[in-house]
Every structure is written in C-alpha cells, then in structure tokens.
Amino acid sequence: MKEVTLNDREETINLGEQIGRLLKAGDVLVLDGDLGAGKTTFTKGIAKGLAIPDLIKSPTFTIVREYHDGRLPLYHMDAYRLENGGAEDLGLEEYFDSDGVSVVEWAQFVVDELPADFLAIHFKRTADENTRCLQLEPHGQHFAQIVTEL
C-alpha cells in the first residue's frame, strides 16, 4: 500500500492523469471515501490520462456514465444507490471485462461483482479543507507495478 498526500484539486487531477496514462483495457479502479473527498475530481484526471475530452460528471443518478472518445473508453460508476442490492442485475462484469477502464465509486456495494485484480484507492479528508490523503492498495501484479511507477 502506498500513501499520497494531495494538497489541492490540481494535484488530485494530476495524480489521476498519471495513473490514467498507465491503464489498459479491462482495468478496474475502485474509489472510496466520504462525499466530497475528491473521487470524481480524481476521475477527471483519469479521463485526462486516457485523452478523453468530455466533461466528467458524477454518475450518482445514472449509476454508469460512459465516455468513448479517448485512448480507451471510460466507464465511471457510482454504486452508492446499490446499497440495498441489485448489482448482480446490472451486468457490471461486462464493463469489467470490456475494452475500457472502469472506475467504481462506492464499490463496497458491488464487492461480489469485482474482478480479482483491481486498484483500490481510499480517499481521506484531512484537517486542511483542500488536502486529501490517498491510500493506493493494489490487488494483482499489474496494479502493483502501476503503484511502483508513481
């Protein structure tokens, strides 16, 4: 596990962009943290690293937002509304096994659907309103290599 402190929104986007450049088709990232902790801001950086020009918005009310205009497609998911079940009916594994990158917020509600290999990123607020502490927890050799390269 690697810990990173980010001092502002721009550093959050930059880290996401660095990781986005290292991702390949079928990669899954799971993001957890309180509301407003920076998960969607980080995903904007992932999109930038994938050369996706679109405006990235939170998928809270749609569950999945798809972006297809970059180096790889990005599937941005918010599983919060699946707290009471239903994930198995959405076919999430089709996204996870696809030609794109999946970023899942609130993945604890779809843990049974996740592949064996993924990168978990835990967002924690600090006493400073703008600073975030991220813990990068790789599951699998590919993601261990990505974390090492950062």
Disulfide bonds with the S-S distance in Angstrom:
none
